[in-house]
């Protein structure tokens, strides 16, 4: 076949693809909805479905919803990706959009995936701070009497993740045995099982936490501290300001980091700490959650100088 014949054949194929795409002219919003219903809804964990729907609602629809998928280009997508403030969320969004538009290519609604030319910008890894002992004391004073005092105390003194703390029921608290049982987590408005077997666990109720629980636990199957996430975040921001912790990278998840740090400072075996917080490997406990704050470092310097 001559070069001109090959070129003519390619032009015919391109025209055919363009015709098929035009015959099924989806807006980005409509295709995202159809893709989710056809290929993902009911086929994934609720938490994954919730994450996909949230990313579509938060990023894809506001930026590209009314645009025809055939007109979406890599440059516009790259501009969106560059605006995502968190690296993990950025990675999740890129992965999701690749899946969405790969399927559109397979169905010949578009000729190529605009995500192929998109790059993930380099970000410094985000590190959540653990509070020092004095910062922790300031935080405890600030939560006193606040709407979410008990919930914050639970996370601070057990290291529970936010979703795990929100899912606790009165029946999960055993004050006789001084144990708190974790078997589920809230994702949006629904409960789900932990992602790993390590997530199902019993956590000791410390002397610091016990008074908070004694004041509220009763014979009930109701949730102990029902709250919606936006309200909880607003409440935390208020408490953080009162405790003069603004600008120190202290977020709700820092309560978990702080608990792990206090345990390490007290010399508790990392394997035991990992069991309490639901880590499946000690590397996570010692690595991602391993902080050396100024108070602890000072105590170690004293040990160095001990003869």
C-alpha positions as CSV (number, residue, x, y, z in Angstrom):
1,X,0.0,0.0,0.0
2,X,1.4,3.4,-1.0
3,X,2.0,6.2,1.4
4,X,-0.9,8.2,0.0
5,X,-3.2,5.2,0.4
6,X,-2.1,4.7,4.0
7,X,-2.7,8.4,4.7
8,X,-6.2,8.2,3.1
9,X,-7.1,5.2,5.2
10,X,-5.9,7.0,8.4
11,X,-8.1,10.0,7.5
12,X,-11.1,7.7,7.0
13,X,-10.5,6.1,10.4
14,X,-10.2,9.5,12.1
15,X,-13.4,10.7,10.4
16,X,-15.2,7.6,11.6
17,X,-14.0,8.1,15.2
18,X,-15.0,11.8,15.1
19,X,-18.5,10.8,13.8
20,X,-18.9,8.3,16.6
21,X,-17.8,10.8,19.2
22,X,-20.2,13.4,17.8
23,X,-23.1,10.9,17.8
24,X,-22.6,10.4,21.5
25,X,-21.8,14.0,22.6
26,X,-21.5,13.8,26.4
27,X,-20.8,16.6,28.7
28,X,-18.1,15.8,31.2
29,X,-20.7,15.9,34.0
30,X,-23.1,13.5,32.2
31,X,-20.3,11.1,31.4
32,X,-19.0,11.1,35.0
33,X,-22.5,10.3,36.2
34,X,-23.0,7.5,33.7
35,X,-19.5,6.1,34.2
36,X,-20.0,5.9,37.9
37,X,-23.5,4.3,37.7
38,X,-22.5,1.8,35.0
39,X,-19.0,0.7,36.2
40,X,-18.5,1.6,39.9
41,X,-21.8,2.0,41.8
42,X,-22.3,-1.0,44.1
43,X,-19.1,-2.6,43.0
44,X,-16.7,-1.0,45.3
45,X,-16.4,-0.3,49.1
46,X,-18.7,2.5,50.2
47,X,-15.7,4.6,51.2
48,X,-14.2,4.3,47.7
49,X,-17.5,5.2,46.1
50,X,-17.8,8.1,48.5
51,X,-14.3,9.3,47.6
52,X,-15.0,9.1,43.8
53,X,-18.3,11.0,44.1
54,X,-16.7,13.6,46.3
55,X,-13.8,14.2,43.9
56,X,-16.3,14.5,41.0
57,X,-18.5,16.9,42.9
58,X,-15.6,19.0,44.3
59,X,-13.3,19.3,41.2
60,X,-14.5,17.8,38.0
61,X,-18.0,19.1,37.7
62,X,-17.3,22.7,38.8
63,X,-14.5,23.1,36.3
64,X,-15.6,21.0,33.3
65,X,-19.1,19.8,34.0
66,X,-20.8,21.6,31.0
67,X,-18.0,21.0,28.6
68,X,-18.3,18.3,26.0
69,X,-15.8,15.5,26.7
70,X,-14.5,15.7,23.1
71,X,-13.4,19.3,23.8
72,X,-11.6,18.7,27.1
73,X,-7.9,19.2,26.7
74,X,-4.8,18.3,28.7
75,X,-3.8,22.0,29.3
76,X,-7.1,22.8,31.0
77,X,-6.9,19.6,33.2
78,X,-3.3,20.4,34.1
79,X,-4.4,23.9,35.3
80,X,-7.0,22.2,37.6
81,X,-4.5,19.6,38.9
82,X,-2.0,22.3,39.8
83,X,-4.7,24.0,42.0
84,X,-5.3,20.9,44.2
85,X,-3.7,21.8,47.5
86,X,-3.0,18.3,48.9
87,X,-0.7,15.8,47.1
88,X,-2.7,12.7,48.0
89,X,-6.0,14.3,46.8
90,X,-4.2,15.4,43.6
91,X,-3.0,11.8,43.0
92,X,-6.5,10.4,43.6
93,X,-8.0,13.0,41.3
94,X,-5.5,12.2,38.5
95,X,-6.1,8.4,38.9
96,X,-9.9,8.9,38.9
97,X,-9.9,11.1,35.8
98,X,-7.6,8.6,33.9
99,X,-10.2,5.8,34.6
100,X,-13.1,7.9,33.6
101,X,-11.7,9.0,30.3
102,X,-10.0,5.7,29.5
103,X,-13.4,4.2,29.4
104,X,-14.6,7.0,27.1
105,X,-11.7,6.2,24.7
106,X,-12.6,2.5,24.8
107,X,-16.2,3.3,23.9
108,X,-14.9,5.7,21.2
109,X,-16.7,8.7,22.6
110,X,-13.3,10.5,22.5
111,X,-10.2,9.6,20.4
112,X,-7.6,10.0,23.1
113,X,-7.4,10.4,26.9
114,X,-6.5,14.0,27.8
115,X,-5.0,12.7,31.1
116,X,-2.0,11.2,29.2
117,X,-0.2,14.5,29.0
118,X,-1.0,15.5,32.6
119,X,1.8,15.6,35.2
120,X,1.6,15.6,39.0
121,X,3.6,18.6,40.3
122,X,6.1,17.9,43.0
123,X,4.9,18.7,46.5
124,X,6.7,18.5,49.8
125,X,5.3,15.6,51.8
126,X,2.7,16.9,54.3
127,X,3.6,16.2,57.9
128,X,1.0,16.6,60.6
129,X,2.5,17.8,63.8
130,X,2.2,16.1,67.2
131,X,1.6,18.4,70.1
132,X,4.2,18.8,72.8
133,X,3.1,18.0,76.4
134,X,2.6,21.7,77.1
135,X,0.6,22.2,73.9
136,X,-1.5,19.2,74.8
137,X,-2.3,20.7,78.2
138,X,-3.3,24.0,76.5
139,X,-5.5,22.0,74.1
140,X,-7.2,20.1,77.0
141,X,-8.0,23.4,78.7
142,X,-9.4,24.8,75.5
143,X,-11.8,21.9,74.8
144,X,-13.3,22.0,78.3
145,X,-17.0,22.7,78.0
146,X,-16.9,22.7,74.2
147,X,-19.6,21.0,72.1
148,X,-17.2,18.2,71.0
149,X,-15.1,18.0,74.2
150,X,-15.6,14.2,74.7
151,X,-14.9,13.4,71.0
152,X,-11.7,15.4,71.0
153,X,-10.7,13.7,74.3
154,X,-11.3,10.2,72.9
155,X,-9.1,10.9,69.9
156,X,-6.4,12.5,72.0
157,X,-6.2,9.7,74.6
158,X,-6.8,6.7,72.3
159,X,-5.3,7.7,69.0
160,X,-8.6,6.8,67.2
161,X,-9.0,8.1,63.7
162,X,-11.8,10.6,63.2
163,X,-14.1,8.2,61.5
164,X,-13.5,5.5,64.2
165,X,-14.3,8.0,67.0
166,X,-17.5,9.1,65.3
167,X,-18.7,5.5,64.9
168,X,-18.3,4.6,68.6
169,X,-21.4,3.6,70.4
170,X,-22.1,3.6,74.1
171,X,-22.0,-0.2,74.0
172,X,-18.4,-0.1,72.7
173,X,-17.3,1.4,76.1
174,X,-16.6,-1.1,78.9
175,X,-15.7,0.9,82.0
176,X,-15.5,-2.3,84.1
177,X,-12.7,-3.7,81.9
178,X,-11.3,-0.2,81.1
179,X,-11.5,-1.1,77.4
180,X,-12.9,0.6,74.3
181,X,-13.8,-1.5,71.3
182,X,-13.2,-0.3,67.7
183,X,-15.0,-2.3,65.0
184,X,-16.2,0.3,62.5
185,X,-15.7,3.8,61.1
186,X,-18.0,6.5,59.8
187,X,-17.6,7.4,56.1
188,X,-19.9,10.3,55.3
189,X,-23.2,9.2,56.9
190,X,-22.6,5.5,56.7
191,X,-20.7,3.0,58.9
192,X,-18.1,0.7,57.4
193,X,-15.8,-2.0,58.6
194,X,-12.1,-1.1,59.0
195,X,-9.9,-1.5,55.9
196,X,-7.6,-4.1,57.6
197,X,-8.0,-6.7,60.3
198,X,-5.7,-4.6,62.5
199,X,-8.4,-1.9,62.5
200,X,-10.6,-4.1,64.7
201,X,-9.2,-3.8,68.1
202,X,-9.5,-3.0,71.8
203,X,-7.9,0.1,73.2
204,X,-7.2,0.7,76.9
205,X,-9.1,3.6,78.6
206,X,-6.5,5.7,80.3
207,X,-6.8,7.5,83.6
208,X,-7.0,10.8,81.6
209,X,-9.9,9.6,79.4
210,X,-12.0,7.8,82.0
211,X,-13.6,10.9,83.6
212,X,-14.8,12.0,80.2
213,X,-16.5,8.7,79.5
214,X,-17.9,8.3,83.0
215,X,-19.8,11.5,82.5
216,X,-21.6,10.3,79.4
217,X,-21.6,6.6,78.8
218,X,-25.0,4.8,79.3
219,X,-26.8,1.6,78.4
220,X,-27.5,2.3,74.8
221,X,-26.8,1.3,71.2
222,X,-26.7,4.9,70.1
223,X,-23.6,6.6,68.8
224,X,-21.6,8.1,71.6
225,X,-20.6,11.4,69.9
226,X,-22.7,12.0,66.7
227,X,-21.3,14.9,64.7
228,X,-21.0,16.0,61.1
229,X,-17.4,16.6,59.8
230,X,-17.8,20.3,58.8
231,X,-19.1,21.1,62.3
232,X,-16.3,19.1,63.9
233,X,-13.7,20.9,61.8
234,X,-15.1,24.3,62.7
235,X,-15.2,23.3,66.4
236,X,-11.6,22.2,66.2
237,X,-10.5,25.4,64.5
238,X,-12.1,27.4,67.4
239,X,-10.4,25.2,70.1
240,X,-7.0,25.4,68.3
241,X,-7.2,29.2,68.3
242,X,-8.1,29.3,72.0
243,X,-5.2,27.0,72.7
244,X,-2.9,29.3,70.7
245,X,-1.9,26.5,68.4
246,X,-2.6,28.2,65.1
247,X,0.2,28.1,62.5
248,X,1.7,25.0,64.0
249,X,0.3,22.5,61.5
250,X,-2.0,21.0,64.2
251,X,-5.1,19.4,62.6
252,X,-7.6,16.9,63.9
253,X,-5.4,14.0,62.8
254,X,-2.7,15.5,65.0
255,X,-4.5,14.1,68.0
256,X,-3.7,10.6,66.8
257,X,0.0,11.6,66.2
258,X,0.1,13.1,69.7
259,X,-1.3,9.9,71.3
260,X,1.3,7.8,69.6
261,X,4.1,10.3,70.5
262,X,3.1,10.3,74.2
263,X,3.1,6.5,74.2
264,X,6.6,6.4,72.7
265,X,7.8,9.0,75.2
266,X,6.5,6.8,78.1
267,X,8.5,3.9,76.7
268,X,5.6,1.7,75.6
269,X,6.6,-1.0,73.2
270,X,6.0,0.1,69.6
271,X,4.3,-3.2,68.8
272,X,1.8,-2.5,71.5
273,X,1.3,1.1,70.3
274,X,0.7,-0.2,66.8
275,X,-1.9,-2.7,68.0
276,X,-3.8,0.0,69.9
277,X,-3.9,2.4,67.0
278,X,-4.7,-0.3,64.4
279,X,-1.4,-0.3,62.4
280,X,-0.7,-3.4,60.4
281,X,3.0,-2.8,60.5
282,X,5.5,-1.4,63.0
283,X,7.1,0.6,60.2
284,X,4.0,2.9,60.1
285,X,4.1,3.4,63.9
286,X,7.8,4.3,63.9
287,X,8.0,6.0,60.5
288,X,5.0,8.2,59.6
289,X,4.0,8.7,63.2
290,X,7.5,9.0,64.6
291,X,7.9,12.6,65.9
292,X,10.7,14.0,68.0
293,X,9.5,17.2,69.6
294,X,11.6,19.7,71.6
295,X,10.5,18.4,75.0
296,X,11.4,14.8,74.2
297,X,14.7,15.7,72.6
298,X,15.6,17.7,75.7
299,X,15.0,14.7,77.9
300,X,17.1,12.5,75.6
301,X,20.0,15.1,75.8
302,X,19.9,14.7,79.5
303,X,20.3,11.0,79.1
304,X,23.2,11.6,76.8
305,X,25.0,13.6,79.5
306,X,24.2,11.1,82.2
307,X,27.4,9.3,83.5
